[in-house]
Amino acid sequence: MELLGRKICSIPLASFGVAFWGTMVVVGSIYSDCKLGVLLWLKAGGGIMLSMSILAILWICFASDKTDKYKNCLTALVKLPLLGVIIWGSIVTFGSYSSWTYELKSSDDYCEHTPYMFAFIVLIVSWILSIPIIMYIAVSYTHLTLTTNREV
């Protein structure tokens, strides 16, 4: 019964991830004029995280009492790419902010306003939401390490 309760609570959260990361892919695909790598990050980073969210939903739906003991380890493995995607996006987006232009198309720092600002806001929200995720990974790893050491 406890597993069912966790499934009911976890599916809406994972579905939010599908919508959030899927929006990145859509915005990255709609626009085509950016020389800074922001569109690549929106499409590829959003695609990676969209895949991770779909895997999380599948795990939630098909997990059983037998497989539930691996939940903490698998959750950490699914969340680690999130940090990589956010760091990559931060380097691409925040690193070029001082020279970014959306007016002079011939500039090497040109990127359309909407996808750049979308990436900028997504990164700020992602960093704010990542702090609890980082803490969760640390706690999960510590719990896994302590549990493994007791069993040995």
N, C-alpha and C positions, 0 to 999 in steps of 0.2 A: 504494500500500500504506500509506503514511503517513496518507493521508486516512481510510482504513478504521480504522486504529488510533485516530485521534482521535475518530471517530464512536462507536466502541465505548466509549471512556472518557467521552465527553460525554453520551451518552443517559441513563445512570443519574443523573448530576448534575442534568440538566434535569428528569428525572422526579421527583427530590426536590423541586424547585421547584413542580411541579404539585401534589404532595401537600401541601406546606407552605402554599402560597397557597390551594389548594382548601379546606383546613381552615379558613382564615380566613373564606371565603365561607359555609361550612356553619355555623360557630359564629355568625356575624353573622346568618344567616337563622333559626336556631333560636330565638334570644332576641328579645324584642320590647319590653322595658321598659327604656329607657335614654334619658335626656334630654341626654346630653353629646356626642353625635355619634360615640361609639365604634362603635356598630353600623353606622352609615353607612360609617365608615372600614373596618371589617372586611369589609363586603360590597363596596363600590366599590374600595377599595385592593386587596383580595384578588382581585377580578375583573380589575382591570388587570394585576396581576402574574401571575395565572393565564393570561391571554391572552398575555402576553409569554413565559411559559415554554412554552406550546404552540407559539408561533411559533418559539421557539428549537429545539424538537424537530423541527419541520417543516424548518427550515433545515438542521439536522444531517443529517436523513434524505435530503434532496434536494440537498445541496451536491455540487458536482463540482469537479474540478481547476480548471475555468474560473472558477467562482464563488467559490472558496476565497480568492482574493486580496481579496475584500470582507469577509472574516470579521471582521477587527478593527474596521472601521468599523461594521458591523451589530451586533456585540456591544456596542459602546459605546452605540449608539442604543437597544438593548434594555435596557441596564442603567441608563440615565439616568432612566427613569420610576421605577425602584426607589428612587432617592434622594428623588424627589418624594413618593412614597407613604410612605416612612419619616419624612420631615420632617413631612408632614401628620399622620400618626398620632402622632408625638411631641408636636406642638402640642395635639392633641385629648386625648390620654391623659395625658401627663405634666403638661400645663398645668393640668388640673383635679384632679390627685391630692390636693392639700391640702384641697380642699373636697368631694371625692367622698364620697358616702354610699351604702350599700346597704341601710340599715335604714329610712330615712324616705322612703317612696314619694312623698310630696307635695312633697319638696324639689326645687328646680331642678337640683340636683347629684346626683340619684339615678341610679344605674345598677346593674343586677344584678351580683353579685359575680363570677360565672364569666366573662361576656364581658369585663368590665373587666380582670380579672387575666390573662385569656388575651391580650388586646391588649397589656397591660403586658409580659408575658413575650415575646411575639412581637417587640415593639419592641426589647427588650434583646438578644435573639438576632440580630435583623436588624442592629442597629448593630454588634455584634461581627463578624458575617459581612460587613458592608458595607465594612469597612476594606480588606480585600484587593481587593474589587471596585472601590473608588475608586482604589486604586493601579493596578489593571489598566487602567481607563479612561484614567488619566493616561499610562501607558506606551504604550497603544494609540494615543492621540492624538499623542503625541510621535513614535512610530514612523511613523504615517501622515503627519505633517507633514514629517519628515525624508525619507521616501520620495517624497513629492510634490515637495519642493524639488529633489531630485536629478534627477527626470524632466524638470523644466522647463528 
